[in-house]
Amino acid sequence: MTRRKKIYEGKAKILYEGPEPGTLIQYFKDDTTAFDAKKKAVLEGKGVINNRISEYIMTRLNSIGIQNHFIRRLNLREQLIREVEIIPLEVVCRNIAAGSLSTRFGLPEGQPLPRSIIEFYYKDDKLHDPMVAEEHITAFNWASTQEIDDMMALTLRVNDFLCGMFGAVGITLVDFKIEYGRIWEGDFARVILADEISPDSCRLWDSATNEKLDKDRFRRDLGNVIESYTEVARRLGIMKEMPTVIQGGLH
């Protein structure tokens, strides 16, 4: 393979220079981390599954008018994406109490929230991604008031769609994290969805048993991480297009 220029490497993905201006290649790694990368492992096949699940979700979101950076999947681990100027915020949408929300407010895990709650976190591993208010975002010029409004509106639309999509296959969407980027058209910037949507970035519970089908299996040493991710892909109907190594060889 010809040497490609690496643009950025995160905990779960690598971005390479794309074949045309304004594009990047997003590579999904098998590396898995938790607790600001204090806990690490390599889970064989995870990148392949997340690539497919994210492709499936981004394609469906595009089809209902929620623009995102996904262009097409290139192979088992890579997809072609539009290059965006990433807004340095993680946008978290919560439907049910879990994770840090339960810890902060003493809510029992699994308690439905009165309504969906959107939170913003500043993307900085060294600072442990602190939670921020709109005042911080505008004061430090991470995003404008209009961009905050756009991100919140888009996040609620994504939430509605994902709740229905997962609910139809017996999965409860507890919460999820997404990121946004700017696409510039002359002097005008538009906010679009970026990064990925996969069991790495969502809390997904079996609707009947509340069994966790997401990264919490890794965080909490519950085991069967790959099997759970594979089960999500199977229920979404994309397993038939997955390689046999994922379907049969990872028990």
C-alpha positions in Angstrom: 0.0 0.0 0.0 1.3 3.5 -0.8 2.3 5.6 2.2 -0.6 7.8 3.2 -0.4 11.0 5.0 -1.9 10.6 8.5 -3.9 13.7 9.5 -5.0 12.7 13.0 -5.1 9.6 15.2 -7.6 9.3 18.0 -8.3 6.5 20.5 -10.5 4.5 18.1 -9.9 5.9 14.6 -7.2 7.3 12.3 -7.8 10.0 9.7 -5.8 9.9 6.5 -5.6 12.4 3.6 -8.3 11.6 1.1 -8.1 11.0 -2.6 -9.6 14.3 -3.5 -9.4 17.8 -1.9 -12.0 18.2 0.9 -12.1 14.4 1.6 -10.5 12.2 4.3 -10.2 8.5 4.8 -11.5 7.4 8.2 -10.0 4.1 9.5 -11.6 2.2 12.3 -9.2 0.6 14.8 -9.7 -2.4 17.0 -8.2 -0.4 19.9 -10.6 0.1 22.8 -10.1 2.5 25.7 -12.1 3.7 28.7 -11.5 6.1 31.6 -9.4 8.6 29.5 -7.4 5.7 28.1 -6.3 4.4 31.5 -8.0 1.1 30.5 -7.0 -0.3 27.1 -7.4 -3.4 25.0 -7.5 -4.5 21.4 -10.7 -6.3 20.5 -10.3 -8.1 17.2 -12.9 -7.1 14.7 -14.4 -4.2 16.6 -13.3 -1.7 13.9 -15.0 -3.7 11.2 -18.3 -3.8 13.0 -18.3 -0.1 14.0 -17.4 0.8 10.4 -20.5 -1.1 9.1 -22.9 0.1 11.9 -21.8 3.8 11.4 -22.1 3.5 7.7 -25.6 2.1 8.0 -26.7 4.8 10.5 -25.1 7.8 8.6 -26.6 6.6 5.3 -30.1 6.4 6.9 -29.6 9.8 8.5 -28.6 11.3 5.2 -31.7 9.9 3.6 -34.0 11.8 6.0 -32.1 15.1 5.4 -29.6 15.0 8.4 -26.4 15.9 6.6 -23.2 14.3 7.8 -19.6 13.8 6.6 -20.1 10.2 5.4 -19.6 9.6 1.6 -19.1 5.9 1.2 -17.5 2.8 2.8 -14.3 1.9 1.0 -13.5 -1.5 2.6 -13.9 -3.4 5.9 -12.3 -0.8 8.0 -12.3 2.5 6.0 -14.8 5.0 4.8 -14.5 8.1 2.7 -15.7 11.2 4.5 -15.9 14.9 3.9 -13.3 17.0 5.6 -14.9 19.3 8.1 -13.6 21.8 10.7 -14.4 19.9 13.9 -16.2 21.9 16.6 -14.3 20.9 19.8 -17.4 19.7 21.6 -18.9 16.3 22.4 -22.6 16.6 22.3 -24.3 14.0 24.6 -28.1 13.3 24.4 -29.6 11.3 27.3 -32.9 9.6 27.5 -32.4 7.4 30.5 -30.2 7.9 33.6 -26.8 6.1 33.3 -23.1 6.8 33.5 -22.0 10.2 34.8 -25.6 11.5 35.0 -26.5 8.9 37.6 -23.3 9.6 39.5 -23.7 13.4 39.5 -27.4 13.5 40.5 -27.8 10.3 42.5 -30.2 8.9 40.0 -30.7 5.1 39.8 -29.3 3.7 36.5 -32.2 3.0 34.2 -34.5 5.7 35.5 -36.3 7.3 32.5 -35.6 11.1 32.3 -38.6 13.5 32.2 -37.4 14.6 28.7 -34.2 14.1 26.6 -31.3 16.1 28.0 -28.5 17.5 25.9 -25.1 18.2 27.4 -21.9 19.7 26.0 -18.4 18.6 26.9 -15.2 20.3 25.8 -13.1 17.8 23.8 -9.7 17.7 25.7 -8.4 14.4 27.1 -5.9 16.1 29.3 -8.7 17.9 31.0 -10.9 14.8 31.0 -13.5 16.3 28.7 -15.1 18.7 31.2 -18.8 19.5 30.9 -19.4 23.1 29.7 -22.3 25.5 29.6 -23.4 27.6 26.6 -21.7 30.6 28.2 -18.3 28.8 28.0 -18.9 27.8 24.4 -19.7 31.3 23.2 -17.2 33.1 25.5 -14.3 30.9 24.3 -15.6 31.0 20.7 -15.9 27.3 20.3 -19.2 27.8 18.6 -21.7 30.6 18.0 -25.2 30.8 19.5 -26.6 29.9 16.1 -24.4 26.9 15.9 -25.4 25.8 19.4 -29.0 26.0 18.4 -28.3 24.1 15.2 -26.5 21.3 17.1 -29.2 21.0 19.6 -31.9 20.8 17.0 -30.0 18.3 14.9 -29.2 16.2 18.0 -32.9 15.9 18.9 -33.7 14.8 15.3 -30.9 12.2 15.5 -32.3 11.1 18.8 -35.8 10.7 17.5 -34.6 8.7 14.5 -32.2 6.5 16.5 -34.8 5.8 19.2 -37.2 4.5 16.5 -34.6 2.6 14.6 -33.2 0.8 17.6 -36.6 0.4 19.3 -37.9 -1.5 16.2 -35.3 -4.2 16.8 -35.7 -4.5 20.5 -32.9 -2.1 21.6 -33.3 0.9 24.0 -31.2 3.9 23.2 -30.1 5.1 26.7 -27.8 7.9 25.5 -25.3 8.7 22.8 -22.4 11.1 22.0 -22.0 12.8 18.7 -19.7 15.5 17.2 -20.2 18.2 14.7 -18.1 20.0 12.1 -18.3 23.0 9.9 -18.4 22.9 6.1 -17.5 26.3 4.6 -19.3 27.6 1.5 -17.5 30.9 0.8 -17.9 33.0 4.0 -20.8 30.9 5.3 -20.2 27.9 7.6 -22.8 25.1 7.9 -22.8 22.6 10.8 -23.1 18.9 9.9 -22.8 15.7 11.8 -19.3 14.1 11.9 -17.3 11.3 13.7 -19.2 8.1 14.1 -22.4 6.5 15.6 -21.7 3.0 16.9 -21.8 0.9 20.1 -18.6 2.8 21.1 -20.6 6.1 21.3 -24.1 4.9 22.3 -25.5 3.2 25.4 -27.7 0.4 24.0 -29.7 -2.0 26.2 -31.7 -5.0 25.2 -35.3 -3.7 25.6 -36.5 -7.0 27.2 -33.6 -7.8 29.6 -31.7 -4.4 29.9 -28.6 -6.4 29.0 -25.9 -4.0 27.8 -24.9 -4.2 24.2 -22.3 -1.4 24.1 -18.9 -0.2 25.4 -20.1 -0.4 29.0 -19.4 -4.1 28.6 -15.7 -3.2 28.3 -15.8 -0.4 30.9 -17.3 -2.7 33.5 -15.5 -5.9 32.6 -18.7 -7.7 31.6 -17.1 -9.6 28.8 -18.6 -10.5 25.4 -17.9 -7.0 23.9 -17.5 -8.2 20.3 -20.5 -10.5 20.6 -22.7 -7.6 21.8 -21.6 -5.3 19.1 -22.2 -8.1 16.6 -25.7 -8.6 18.0 -26.5 -4.9 17.4 -25.3 -5.3 13.8 -27.3 -8.5 13.4 -30.5 -6.9 14.7 -30.1 -4.0 12.3 -30.0 -6.5 9.5 -26.4 -5.8 8.3 -24.8 -9.0 9.5 -25.3 -10.8 6.2 -22.9 -8.3 4.7 -20.3 -8.8 7.5 -17.2 -10.9 6.9 -17.4 -14.5 8.1 -14.6 -13.9 10.6 -17.0 -11.7 12.5 -20.0 -13.9 12.1 -18.5 -17.2 13.1 -15.0 -16.9 14.4 -15.1 -14.7 17.5 -16.8 -16.6 20.2 
